[in-house]
Amino acid sequence: MPTIVNLDVMMAKRKMSLNELSERVDITLSNLSILKTGKAKAIRFSTLEAICKALVCQPGDILEYVNEDRIKTINLH
């Protein structure tokens, strides 16, 4: 998957638990966990905005695009 979710990294930097973020963003623990593990297929802009507001960060701090060709090259070495 070329889009990597770094939500766990930002949560650790802010010392915020999944439960606390869930309450602040008003999203279920289940849905937040799916997003955190990178298993989500999509995210609403309103949800992304709420997460960024709660974590005081930018969308690029949470979502990262990695070129698939680069991943294949790294895995070959």
PyMOL Python script that loads the backbone (N, CA, C, O; Angstrom):
from pymol import cmd

cmd.read_pdbstr("""\
ATOM      1  N   MET A   1       0.844  -1.174   0.000  1.00  0.00           N
ATOM      2  CA  MET A   1       0.000   0.000   0.000  1.00  0.00           C
ATOM      3  C   MET A   1       0.894   1.243   0.000  1.00  0.00           C
ATOM      4  O   MET A   1       1.719   1.401   0.900  1.00  0.00           O
ATOM      5  N   PRO A   2       0.748   2.112  -0.974  1.00  0.00           N
ATOM      6  CA  PRO A   2       1.630   3.270  -1.062  1.00  0.00           C
ATOM      7  C   PRO A   2       1.332   4.381  -0.054  1.00  0.00           C
ATOM      8  O   PRO A   2       2.174   5.259   0.134  1.00  0.00           O
ATOM      9  N   THR A   3       0.179   4.378   0.594  1.00  0.00           N
ATOM     10  CA  THR A   3      -0.119   5.385   1.605  1.00  0.00           C
ATOM     11  C   THR A   3       0.044   4.760   2.981  1.00  0.00           C
ATOM     12  O   THR A   3      -0.625   3.785   3.321  1.00  0.00           O
ATOM     13  N   ILE A   4       0.946   5.340   3.766  1.00  0.00           N
ATOM     14  CA  ILE A   4       1.239   4.824   5.096  1.00  0.00           C
ATOM     15  C   ILE A   4       0.588   5.743   6.119  1.00  0.00           C
ATOM     16  O   ILE A   4       0.672   6.966   6.007  1.00  0.00           O
ATOM     17  N   VAL A   5      -0.059   5.153   7.112  1.00  0.00           N
ATOM     18  CA  VAL A   5      -0.707   5.915   8.178  1.00  0.00           C
ATOM     19  C   VAL A   5       0.230   5.933   9.377  1.00  0.00           C
ATOM     20  O   VAL A   5       0.562   4.887   9.936  1.00  0.00           O
ATOM     21  N   ASN A   6       0.654   7.131   9.765  1.00  0.00           N
ATOM     22  CA  ASN A   6       1.561   7.300  10.895  1.00  0.00           C
ATOM     23  C   ASN A   6       0.835   7.837  12.129  1.00  0.00           C
ATOM     24  O   ASN A   6       1.411   8.582  12.922  1.00  0.00           O
ATOM     25  N   LEU A   7      -0.425   7.453  12.284  1.00  0.00           N
ATOM     26  CA  LEU A   7      -1.226   7.938  13.399  1.00  0.00           C
ATOM     27  C   LEU A   7      -0.618   7.530  14.735  1.00  0.00           C
ATOM     28  O   LEU A   7      -0.593   8.322  15.677  1.00  0.00           O
ATOM     29  N   ASP A   8      -0.133   6.306  14.818  1.00  0.00           N
ATOM     30  CA  ASP A   8       0.460   5.832  16.072  1.00  0.00           C
ATOM     31  C   ASP A   8       1.691   6.652  16.455  1.00  0.00           C
ATOM     32  O   ASP A   8       1.941   6.885  17.638  1.00  0.00           O
ATOM     33  N   VAL A   9       2.456   7.086  15.461  1.00  0.00           N
ATOM     34  CA  VAL A   9       3.650   7.908  15.718  1.00  0.00           C
ATOM     35  C   VAL A   9       3.236   9.248  16.314  1.00  0.00           C
ATOM     36  O   VAL A   9       3.811   9.695  17.306  1.00  0.00           O
ATOM     37  N   MET A  10       2.237   9.890  15.706  1.00  0.00           N
ATOM     38  CA  MET A  10       1.785  11.190  16.211  1.00  0.00           C
ATOM     39  C   MET A  10       1.145  11.060  17.588  1.00  0.00           C
ATOM     40  O   MET A  10       1.312  11.938  18.434  1.00  0.00           O
ATOM     41  N   MET A  11       0.419   9.980  17.816  1.00  0.00           N
ATOM     42  CA  MET A  11      -0.177   9.768  19.130  1.00  0.00           C
ATOM     43  C   MET A  11       0.918   9.604  20.183  1.00  0.00           C
ATOM     44  O   MET A  11       0.793  10.133  21.287  1.00  0.00           O
ATOM     45  N   ALA A  12       1.973   8.889  19.860  1.00  0.00           N
ATOM     46  CA  ALA A  12       3.078   8.695  20.792  1.00  0.00           C
ATOM     47  C   ALA A  12       3.782  10.029  21.066  1.00  0.00           C
ATOM     48  O   ALA A  12       4.121  10.332  22.210  1.00  0.00           O
ATOM     49  N   LYS A  13       3.998  10.818  20.017  1.00  0.00           N
ATOM     50  CA  LYS A  13       4.640  12.127  20.197  1.00  0.00           C
ATOM     51  C   LYS A  13       3.825  13.033  21.107  1.00  0.00           C
ATOM     52  O   LYS A  13       4.388  13.816  21.872  1.00  0.00           O
ATOM     53  N   ARG A  14       2.512  12.933  21.029  1.00  0.00           N
ATOM     54  CA  ARG A  14       1.623  13.767  21.844  1.00  0.00           C
ATOM     55  C   ARG A  14       1.231  13.088  23.152  1.00  0.00           C
ATOM     56  O   ARG A  14       0.480  13.641  23.955  1.00  0.00           O
ATOM     57  N   LYS A  15       1.757  11.873  23.352  1.00  0.00           N
ATOM     58  CA  LYS A  15       1.444  11.083  24.563  1.00  0.00           C
ATOM     59  C   LYS A  15      -0.073  10.962  24.767  1.00  0.00           C
ATOM     60  O   LYS A  15      -0.599  11.181  25.858  1.00  0.00           O
ATOM     61  N   MET A  16      -0.747  10.606  23.673  1.00  0.00           N
ATOM     62  CA  MET A  16      -2.198  10.486  23.702  1.00  0.00           C
ATOM     63  C   MET A  16      -2.599   9.045  23.419  1.00  0.00           C
ATOM     64  O   MET A  16      -2.104   8.431  22.474  1.00  0.00           O
ATOM     65  N   SER A  17      -3.476   8.519  24.220  1.00  0.00           N
ATOM     66  CA  SER A  17      -3.945   7.145  24.045  1.00  0.00           C
ATOM     67  C   SER A  17      -5.034   7.085  22.979  1.00  0.00           C
ATOM     68  O   SER A  17      -5.616   8.100  22.596  1.00  0.00           O
ATOM     69  N   LEU A  18      -5.285   5.882  22.519  1.00  0.00           N
ATOM     70  CA  LEU A  18      -6.353   5.652  21.548  1.00  0.00           C
ATOM     71  C   LEU A  18      -7.697   6.061  22.150  1.00  0.00           C
ATOM     72  O   LEU A  18      -8.529   6.660  21.469  1.00  0.00           O
ATOM     73  N   ASN A  19      -7.904   5.740  23.417  1.00  0.00           N
ATOM     74  CA  ASN A  19      -9.160   6.106  24.085  1.00  0.00           C
ATOM     75  C   ASN A  19      -9.345   7.617  24.137  1.00  0.00           C
ATOM     76  O   ASN A  19     -10.433   8.121  23.856  1.00  0.00           O
ATOM     77  N   GLU A  20      -8.284   8.342  24.496  1.00  0.00           N
ATOM     78  CA  GLU A  20      -8.388   9.795  24.594  1.00  0.00           C
ATOM     79  C   GLU A  20      -8.655  10.427  23.229  1.00  0.00           C
ATOM     80  O   GLU A  20      -9.497  11.316  23.102  1.00  0.00           O
ATOM     81  N   LEU A  21      -7.934   9.964  22.216  1.00  0.00           N
ATOM     82  CA  LEU A  21      -8.152  10.499  20.868  1.00  0.00           C
ATOM     83  C   LEU A  21      -9.561  10.185  20.390  1.00  0.00           C
ATOM     84  O   LEU A  21     -10.211  11.026  19.769  1.00  0.00           O
ATOM     85  N   SER A  22     -10.028   8.990  20.673  1.00  0.00           N
ATOM     86  CA  SER A  22     -11.376   8.585  20.289  1.00  0.00           C
ATOM     87  C   SER A  22     -12.418   9.532  20.886  1.00  0.00           C
ATOM     88  O   SER A  22     -13.359   9.937  20.204  1.00  0.00           O
ATOM     89  N   GLU A  23     -12.248   9.877  22.149  1.00  0.00           N
ATOM     90  CA  GLU A  23     -13.188  10.785  22.812  1.00  0.00           C
ATOM     91  C   GLU A  23     -13.099  12.199  22.236  1.00  0.00           C
ATOM     92  O   GLU A  23     -14.124  12.845  22.019  1.00  0.00           O
ATOM     93  N   ARG A  24     -11.887  12.677  21.989  1.00  0.00           N
ATOM     94  CA  ARG A  24     -11.707  14.040  21.477  1.00  0.00           C
ATOM     95  C   ARG A  24     -12.245  14.200  20.059  1.00  0.00           C
ATOM     96  O   ARG A  24     -12.771  15.255  19.703  1.00  0.00           O
ATOM     97  N   VAL A  25     -12.111  13.155  19.257  1.00  0.00           N
ATOM     98  CA  VAL A  25     -12.504  13.226  17.846  1.00  0.00           C
ATOM     99  C   VAL A  25     -13.938  12.751  17.639  1.00  0.00           C
ATOM    100  O   VAL A  25     -14.534  12.981  16.587  1.00  0.00           O
ATOM    101  N   ASP A  26     -14.484  12.088  18.654  1.00  0.00           N
ATOM    102  CA  ASP A  26     -15.833  11.517  18.581  1.00  0.00           C
ATOM    103  C   ASP A  26     -15.924  10.483  17.455  1.00  0.00           C
ATOM    104  O   ASP A  26     -16.788  10.551  16.580  1.00  0.00           O
ATOM    105  N   ILE A  27     -15.002   9.532  17.515  1.00  0.00           N
ATOM    106  CA  ILE A  27     -14.977   8.408  16.571  1.00  0.00           C
ATOM    107  C   ILE A  27     -14.845   7.140  17.404  1.00  0.00           C
ATOM    108  O   ILE A  27     -14.193   7.148  18.448  1.00  0.00           O
ATOM    109  N   THR A  28     -15.450   6.066  16.959  1.00  0.00           N
ATOM    110  CA  THR A  28     -15.407   4.837  17.754  1.00  0.00           C
ATOM    111  C   THR A  28     -13.980   4.304  17.835  1.00  0.00           C
ATOM    112  O   THR A  28     -13.167   4.529  16.939  1.00  0.00           O
ATOM    113  N   LEU A  29     -13.692   3.597  18.917  1.00  0.00           N
ATOM    114  CA  LEU A  29     -12.383   2.969  19.074  1.00  0.00           C
ATOM    115  C   LEU A  29     -12.099   2.016  17.924  1.00  0.00           C
ATOM    116  O   LEU A  29     -10.973   1.933  17.435  1.00  0.00           O
ATOM    117  N   SER A  30     -13.117   1.309  17.505  1.00  0.00           N
ATOM    118  CA  SER A  30     -12.972   0.349  16.415  1.00  0.00           C
ATOM    119  C   SER A  30     -12.535   1.043  15.124  1.00  0.00           C
ATOM    120  O   SER A  30     -11.583   0.608  14.475  1.00  0.00           O
ATOM    121  N   ASN A  31     -13.226   2.116  14.754  1.00  0.00           N
ATOM    122  CA  ASN A  31     -12.884   2.832  13.521  1.00  0.00           C
ATOM    123  C   ASN A  31     -11.516   3.504  13.622  1.00  0.00           C
ATOM    124  O   ASN A  31     -10.769   3.540  12.645  1.00  0.00           O
ATOM    125  N   LEU A  32     -11.189   4.031  14.787  1.00  0.00           N
ATOM    126  CA  LEU A  32      -9.886   4.666  14.983  1.00  0.00           C
ATOM    127  C   LEU A  32      -8.773   3.626  14.908  1.00  0.00           C
ATOM    128  O   LEU A  32      -7.702   3.895  14.364  1.00  0.00           O
ATOM    129  N   SER A  33      -9.023   2.453  15.449  1.00  0.00           N
ATOM    130  CA  SER A  33      -8.053   1.361  15.395  1.00  0.00           C
ATOM    131  C   SER A  33      -7.814   0.904  13.958  1.00  0.00           C
ATOM    132  O   SER A  33      -6.676   0.639  13.569  1.00  0.00           O
ATOM    133  N   ILE A  34      -8.877   0.812  13.175  1.00  0.00           N
ATOM    134  CA  ILE A  34      -8.762   0.443  11.759  1.00  0.00           C
ATOM    135  C   ILE A  34      -7.910   1.471  11.021  1.00  0.00           C
ATOM    136  O   ILE A  34      -7.082   1.112  10.183  1.00  0.00           O
ATOM    137  N   LEU A  35      -8.111   2.734  11.329  1.00  0.00           N
ATOM    138  CA  LEU A  35      -7.317   3.791  10.707  1.00  0.00           C
ATOM    139  C   LEU A  35      -5.858   3.701  11.165  1.00  0.00           C
ATOM    140  O   LEU A  35      -4.938   3.804  10.354  1.00  0.00           O
ATOM    141  N   LYS A  36      -5.662   3.511  12.446  1.00  0.00           N
ATOM    142  CA  LYS A  36      -4.314   3.470  13.019  1.00  0.00           C
ATOM    143  C   LYS A  36      -3.473   2.331  12.449  1.00  0.00           C
ATOM    144  O   LYS A  36      -2.270   2.490  12.242  1.00  0.00           O
ATOM    145  N   THR A  37      -4.096   1.196  12.197  1.00  0.00           N
ATOM    146  CA  THR A  37      -3.366   0.038  11.689  1.00  0.00           C
ATOM    147  C   THR A  37      -3.184   0.066  10.170  1.00  0.00           C
ATOM    148  O   THR A  37      -2.562  -0.827   9.595  1.00  0.00           O
ATOM    149  N   GLY A  38      -3.733   1.099   9.529  1.00  0.00           N
ATOM    150  CA  GLY A  38      -3.577   1.229   8.086  1.00  0.00           C
ATOM    151  C   GLY A  38      -4.525   0.357   7.288  1.00  0.00           C
ATOM    152  O   GLY A  38      -4.329   0.169   6.087  1.00  0.00           O
ATOM    153  N   LYS A  39      -5.544  -0.176   7.930  1.00  0.00           N
ATOM    154  CA  LYS A  39      -6.497  -1.058   7.244  1.00  0.00           C
ATOM    155  C   LYS A  39      -7.682  -0.299   6.642  1.00  0.00           C
ATOM    156  O   LYS A  39      -8.495  -0.883   5.925  1.00  0.00           O
ATOM    157  N   ALA A  40      -7.780   0.994   6.928  1.00  0.00           N
ATOM    158  CA  ALA A  40      -8.880   1.804   6.395  1.00  0.00           C
ATOM    159  C   ALA A  40      -8.680   2.031   4.902  1.00  0.00           C
ATOM    160  O   ALA A  40      -7.550   2.200   4.443  1.00  0.00           O
ATOM    161  N   LYS A  41      -9.748   2.035   4.163  1.00  0.00           N
ATOM    162  CA  LYS A  41      -9.707   2.279   2.720  1.00  0.00           C
ATOM    163  C   LYS A  41      -9.888   3.751   2.397  1.00  0.00           C
ATOM    164  O   LYS A  41      -9.531   4.197   1.307  1.00  0.00           O
ATOM    165  N   ALA A  42     -10.443   4.514   3.340  1.00  0.00           N
ATOM    166  CA  ALA A  42     -10.700   5.932   3.113  1.00  0.00           C
ATOM    167  C   ALA A  42     -10.823   6.635   4.457  1.00  0.00           C
ATOM    168  O   ALA A  42     -10.999   6.001   5.497  1.00  0.00           O
ATOM    169  N   ILE A  43     -10.725   7.957   4.409  1.00  0.00           N
ATOM    170  CA  ILE A  43     -10.956   8.780   5.599  1.00  0.00           C
ATOM    171  C   ILE A  43     -11.663  10.052   5.146  1.00  0.00           C
ATOM    172  O   ILE A  43     -11.295  10.650   4.135  1.00  0.00           O
ATOM    173  N   ARG A  44     -12.654  10.449   5.883  1.00  0.00           N
ATOM    174  CA  ARG A  44     -13.359  11.689   5.571  1.00  0.00           C
ATOM    175  C   ARG A  44     -12.467  12.868   5.944  1.00  0.00           C
ATOM    176  O   ARG A  44     -11.720  12.814   6.921  1.00  0.00           O
ATOM    177  N   PHE A  45     -12.557  13.930   5.153  1.00  0.00           N
ATOM    178  CA  PHE A  45     -11.780  15.125   5.468  1.00  0.00           C
ATOM    179  C   PHE A  45     -12.152  15.669   6.843  1.00  0.00           C
ATOM    180  O   PHE A  45     -11.287  16.166   7.564  1.00  0.00           O
ATOM    181  N   SER A  46     -13.414  15.582   7.211  1.00  0.00           N
ATOM    182  CA  SER A  46     -13.838  16.089   8.521  1.00  0.00           C
ATOM    183  C   SER A  46     -13.190  15.285   9.648  1.00  0.00           C
ATOM    184  O   SER A  46     -12.840  15.845  10.687  1.00  0.00           O
ATOM    185  N   THR A  47     -13.029  13.980   9.447  1.00  0.00           N
ATOM    186  CA  THR A  47     -12.366  13.138  10.449  1.00  0.00           C
ATOM    187  C   THR A  47     -10.879  13.470  10.510  1.00  0.00           C
ATOM    188  O   THR A  47     -10.312  13.592  11.596  1.00  0.00           O
ATOM    189  N   LEU A  48     -10.255  13.615   9.360  1.00  0.00           N
ATOM    190  CA  LEU A  48      -8.841  13.978   9.312  1.00  0.00           C
ATOM    191  C   LEU A  48      -8.612  15.328   9.981  1.00  0.00           C
ATOM    192  O   LEU A  48      -7.646  15.506  10.722  1.00  0.00           O
ATOM    193  N   GLU A  49      -9.498  16.269   9.717  1.00  0.00           N
ATOM    194  CA  GLU A  49      -9.398  17.597  10.323  1.00  0.00           C
ATOM    195  C   GLU A  49      -9.513  17.507  11.847  1.00  0.00           C
ATOM    196  O   GLU A  49      -8.750  18.148  12.569  1.00  0.00           O
ATOM    197  N   ALA A  50     -10.453  16.721  12.324  1.00  0.00           N
ATOM    198  CA  ALA A  50     -10.646  16.568  13.773  1.00  0.00           C
ATOM    199  C   ALA A  50      -9.436  15.905  14.433  1.00  0.00           C
ATOM    200  O   ALA A  50      -9.037  16.289  15.532  1.00  0.00           O
ATOM    201  N   ILE A  51      -8.853  14.912  13.761  1.00  0.00           N
ATOM    202  CA  ILE A  51      -7.662  14.240  14.294  1.00  0.00           C
ATOM    203  C   ILE A  51      -6.493  15.225  14.337  1.00  0.00           C
ATOM    204  O   ILE A  51      -5.764  15.282  15.328  1.00  0.00           O
ATOM    205  N   CYS A  52      -6.315  15.989  13.278  1.00  0.00           N
ATOM    206  CA  CYS A  52      -5.230  16.976  13.229  1.00  0.00           C
ATOM    207  C   CYS A  52      -5.413  18.039  14.313  1.00  0.00           C
ATOM    208  O   CYS A  52      -4.443  18.476  14.932  1.00  0.00           O
ATOM    209  N   LYS A  53      -6.637  18.443  14.534  1.00  0.00           N
ATOM    210  CA  LYS A  53      -6.919  19.443  15.572  1.00  0.00           C
ATOM    211  C   LYS A  53      -6.580  18.869  16.946  1.00  0.00           C
ATOM    212  O   LYS A  53      -5.951  19.544  17.761  1.00  0.00           O
ATOM    213  N   ALA A  54      -6.988  17.636  17.204  1.00  0.00           N
ATOM    214  CA  ALA A  54      -6.746  17.008  18.501  1.00  0.00           C
ATOM    215  C   ALA A  54      -5.257  16.754  18.749  1.00  0.00           C
ATOM    216  O   ALA A  54      -4.784  16.871  19.880  1.00  0.00           O
ATOM    217  N   LEU A  55      -4.524  16.406  17.692  1.00  0.00           N
ATOM    218  CA  LEU A  55      -3.103  16.098  17.828  1.00  0.00           C
ATOM    219  C   LEU A  55      -2.199  17.299  17.529  1.00  0.00           C
ATOM    220  O   LEU A  55      -0.975  17.201  17.626  1.00  0.00           O
ATOM    221  N   VAL A  56      -2.808  18.426  17.167  1.00  0.00           N
ATOM    222  CA  VAL A  56      -2.069  19.643  16.803  1.00  0.00           C
ATOM    223  C   VAL A  56      -0.991  19.298  15.777  1.00  0.00           C
ATOM    224  O   VAL A  56       0.205  19.446  16.029  1.00  0.00           O
ATOM    225  N   CYS A  57      -1.450  18.834  14.615  1.00  0.00           N
ATOM    226  CA  CYS A  57      -0.525  18.432  13.560  1.00  0.00           C
ATOM    227  C   CYS A  57      -1.131  18.715  12.195  1.00  0.00           C
ATOM    228  O   CYS A  57      -2.249  19.222  12.099  1.00  0.00           O
ATOM    229  N   GLN A  58      -0.406  18.395  11.160  1.00  0.00           N
ATOM    230  CA  GLN A  58      -0.847  18.558   9.786  1.00  0.00           C
ATOM    231  C   GLN A  58      -1.206  17.182   9.201  1.00  0.00           C
ATOM    232  O   GLN A  58      -0.707  16.167   9.686  1.00  0.00           O
ATOM    233  N   PRO A  59      -2.061  17.131   8.170  1.00  0.00           N
ATOM    234  CA  PRO A  59      -2.394  15.840   7.551  1.00  0.00           C
ATOM    235  C   PRO A  59      -1.155  15.051   7.110  1.00  0.00           C
ATOM    236  O   PRO A  59      -1.139  13.823   7.191  1.00  0.00           O
ATOM    237  N   GLY A  60      -0.125  15.755   6.647  1.00  0.00           N
ATOM    238  CA  GLY A  60       1.106  15.095   6.220  1.00  0.00           C
ATOM    239  C   GLY A  60       1.877  14.444   7.357  1.00  0.00           C
ATOM    240  O   GLY A  60       2.744  13.603   7.122  1.00  0.00           O
ATOM    241  N   ASP A  61       1.560  14.834   8.599  1.00  0.00           N
ATOM    242  CA  ASP A  61       2.182  14.183   9.755  1.00  0.00           C
ATOM    243  C   ASP A  61       1.554  12.811  10.004  1.00  0.00           C
ATOM    244  O   ASP A  61       2.160  11.945  10.635  1.00  0.00           O
ATOM    245  N   ILE A  62       0.347  12.629   9.504  1.00  0.00           N
ATOM    246  CA  ILE A  62      -0.394  11.382   9.725  1.00  0.00           C
ATOM    247  C   ILE A  62      -0.352  10.470   8.505  1.00  0.00           C
ATOM    248  O   ILE A  62      -0.221   9.254   8.642  1.00  0.00           O
ATOM    249  N   LEU A  63      -0.462  11.049   7.319  1.00  0.00           N
ATOM    250  CA  LEU A  63      -0.495  10.274   6.080  1.00  0.00           C
ATOM    251  C   LEU A  63       0.778  10.512   5.283  1.00  0.00           C
ATOM    252  O   LEU A  63       1.222  11.651   5.133  1.00  0.00           O
ATOM    253  N   GLU A  64       1.357   9.443   4.775  1.00  0.00           N
ATOM    254  CA  GLU A  64       2.594   9.528   3.998  1.00  0.00           C
ATOM    255  C   GLU A  64       2.452   8.688   2.728  1.00  0.00           C
ATOM    256  O   GLU A  64       2.038   7.530   2.781  1.00  0.00           O
ATOM    257  N   TYR A  65       2.795   9.278   1.605  1.00  0.00           N
ATOM    258  CA  TYR A  65       2.770   8.551   0.341  1.00  0.00           C
ATOM    259  C   TYR A  65       4.171   8.004   0.065  1.00  0.00           C
ATOM    260  O   TYR A  65       5.161   8.732   0.144  1.00  0.00           O
ATOM    261  N   VAL A  66       4.239   6.718  -0.257  1.00  0.00           N
ATOM    262  CA  VAL A  66       5.505   6.089  -0.619  1.00  0.00           C
ATOM    263  C   VAL A  66       5.323   5.443  -1.983  1.00  0.00           C
ATOM    264  O   VAL A  66       4.406   4.648  -2.188  1.00  0.00           O
ATOM    265  N   ASN A  67       6.194   5.788  -2.900  1.00  0.00           N
ATOM    266  CA  ASN A  67       6.150   5.241  -4.250  1.00  0.00           C
ATOM    267  C   ASN A  67       6.344   3.723  -4.197  1.00  0.00           C
ATOM    268  O   ASN A  67       7.311   3.252  -3.599  1.00  0.00           O
ATOM    269  N   GLU A  68       5.446   2.953  -4.809  1.00  0.00           N
ATOM    270  CA  GLU A  68       5.533   1.489  -4.788  1.00  0.00           C
ATOM    271  C   GLU A  68       6.820   0.977  -5.421  1.00  0.00           C
ATOM    272  O   GLU A  68       7.362  -0.034  -4.974  1.00  0.00           O
ATOM    273  N   ASP A  69       7.317   1.650  -6.444  1.00  0.00           N
ATOM    274  CA  ASP A  69       8.571   1.236  -7.074  1.00  0.00           C
ATOM    275  C   ASP A  69       9.717   1.320  -6.071  1.00  0.00           C
ATOM    276  O   ASP A  69      10.603   0.465  -6.061  1.00  0.00           O
ATOM    277  N   ARG A  70       9.696   2.348  -5.231  1.00  0.00           N
ATOM    278  CA  ARG A  70      10.730   2.501  -4.212  1.00  0.00           C
ATOM    279  C   ARG A  70      10.664   1.361  -3.198  1.00  0.00           C
ATOM    280  O   ARG A  70      11.696   0.848  -2.767  1.00  0.00           O
ATOM    281  N   ILE A  71       9.445   0.967  -2.818  1.00  0.00           N
ATOM    282  CA  ILE A  71       9.270  -0.132  -1.868  1.00  0.00           C
ATOM    283  C   ILE A  71       9.823  -1.425  -2.472  1.00  0.00           C
ATOM    284  O   ILE A  71      10.523  -2.176  -1.792  1.00  0.00           O
ATOM    285  N   LYS A  72       9.516  -1.687  -3.736  1.00  0.00           N
ATOM    286  CA  LYS A  72      10.012  -2.888  -4.395  1.00  0.00           C
ATOM    287  C   LYS A  72      11.532  -2.887  -4.453  1.00  0.00           C
ATOM    288  O   LYS A  72      12.164  -3.921  -4.239  1.00  0.00           O
ATOM    289  N   THR A  73      12.121  -1.729  -4.743  1.00  0.00           N
ATOM    290  CA  THR A  73      13.580  -1.622  -4.818  1.00  0.00           C
ATOM    291  C   THR A  73      14.199  -1.886  -3.457  1.00  0.00           C
ATOM    292  O   THR A  73      15.206  -2.588  -3.364  1.00  0.00           O
ATOM    293  N   ILE A  74      13.620  -1.341  -2.408  1.00  0.00           N
ATOM    294  CA  ILE A  74      14.135  -1.547  -1.040  1.00  0.00           C
ATOM    295  C   ILE A  74      14.029  -3.013  -0.660  1.00  0.00           C
ATOM    296  O   ILE A  74      14.947  -3.553  -0.044  1.00  0.00           O
ATOM    297  N   ASN A  75      12.932  -3.669  -1.012  1.00  0.00           N
ATOM    298  CA  ASN A  75      12.736  -5.084  -0.661  1.00  0.00           C
ATOM    299  C   ASN A  75      13.678  -6.013  -1.410  1.00  0.00           C
ATOM    300  O   ASN A  75      13.935  -7.127  -0.953  1.00  0.00           O
ATOM    301  N   LEU A  76      14.202  -5.573  -2.558  1.00  0.00           N
ATOM    302  CA  LEU A  76      15.125  -6.419  -3.334  1.00  0.00           C
ATOM    303  C   LEU A  76      16.519  -6.446  -2.711  1.00  0.00           C
ATOM    304  O   LEU A  76      17.281  -7.380  -2.962  1.00  0.00           O
ATOM    305  N   HIS A  77      16.862  -5.455  -1.914  1.00  0.00           N
ATOM    306  CA  HIS A  77      18.205  -5.368  -1.335  1.00  0.00           C
ATOM    307  C   HIS A  77      18.329  -6.094  -0.047  1.00  0.00           C
ATOM    308  O   HIS A  77      19.404  -6.106   0.554  1.00  0.00           O
TER     309      HIS A  77
END
""", "prot")
cmd.dss("prot")
cmd.show_as("cartoon", "prot")
cmd.util.cbc("prot")
cmd.orient("prot")
